[in-house]
């Protein structure tokens, strides 16, 4: 069984001999790993069962303002702080949600096709995933500001409904391009959770996010592909809603937030999980030996009866020691020893 087939079996909740695993790193984490190993090609030596190409926008550096990037939505991203990969918005493109004449950009088809061409060319026997970062809520607040979007939800703003429809329509154009390629699944990135409960509350998520998410999931499901949803934080209150509209796999599944054994038991056969190795509490703070023990413990719980892809809960960041990355990888690649 190759890597792609192993992931598919896991998503079908079938026990496999090997638990599939994958990685995602920030640039700073990669730099730390290279410095530690003295190997500039270290990432090429890490096995992974999943290949992902994700569209976030097309940012270009502002020449006269180092570490600031302008994307195709008109958003200026400040990467001068701790976050060197994405940054934080430095401007508001939409200043009044109910009275705005913002026009979404034309889809940069050449950029997107190059992204997915490279995905297909490099996937080998891996499970190939096309993705959209900032897919709904995050796109709205990067354009209009998070306080403004949350207030618009509370005020039952018609303008916010239109904004979410416009975002969804833009996304569907990208999804349609991705679905022309030989891929296996589609990944939606959108953070809705806090450490406890949801940012906007489930009632507003159901009103504003769920209908547009359902449209996008349906486009993917109609092609017979798997749907994967990323959200950091606590979204337990809407897991049933996500299953209802077609979600196959939830990522990040943070163990400091969820009772992973209980949730695994409830959703076995209905929802697969990707992640669960904590970047917040384990990888960034524990010793390498502790990382090995906890990674093995979590994998033993979640690997049973399929439905699990082992990974860190988030892209591994600058505060994770390189030896802890290698410790987690050791468990992933020597499962007969640890599990």
C-alpha angles and dihedrals in degrees: 000000000000126000096267092050091048092055092047091052090050091050088051089055093246119144112247131193091240126037107232115237140185143181140222124186138186115230092252092054090051091050090051091049092050091048091050097046096034086224116121090191096050095121092057087061094056113097117222133178096209132058116199133189112185130189115217099158131283108279121187123191117254102236096210093045113051116214092019119109133191117212131200091263091062093253118141112216120207111211097167092102132063095301106075096165103056109356128192129291112265098191142032113241092184112045099175117031095197095045111037136126096198113153119203115236123254111267109262093231095178091054093046095046091050088053093052095038088059091047092057093042094052103035096090105175094337129118104263120219128185114199149192121213119201087021101170125330093031092049090051096052095042086058100039108015129264098254089049094050093047091049090049089054091052091048092050091239117200088199090060091052088054092048092053090048090052091049091049092049091050091048093050089060090057092044091052091054091048092050090062088069132079097261134139105213147002125234125209119198117202128136114221102153138085126196086275120023129336131313094233101020124249096271093061092042089054092049101043110019108030099062093051093042089052090055092051095044090050092055089055096041091050087064091052094248132136122259119219123186127198121202127153118217136024113334098148091125092066103038090103090051090052092050089048093058094046111276114161102179134022121207134212102026099180115210093208088061106034134049088236095192092053095045091046089054094048095048102036106134092014109059132019124211132222121192126013097151099111121235089178101057110005114035095037098044113023131082120257091255091052089050091055094049095046094043090053092047093052093045091051090055098044102034093064112109092001123268097119139102112188116228144125112282092243138013102292108259137208094270095064111097114235091235089060091053089052091046092055091046090051090059092046093053099037100047094146087063099044106029 
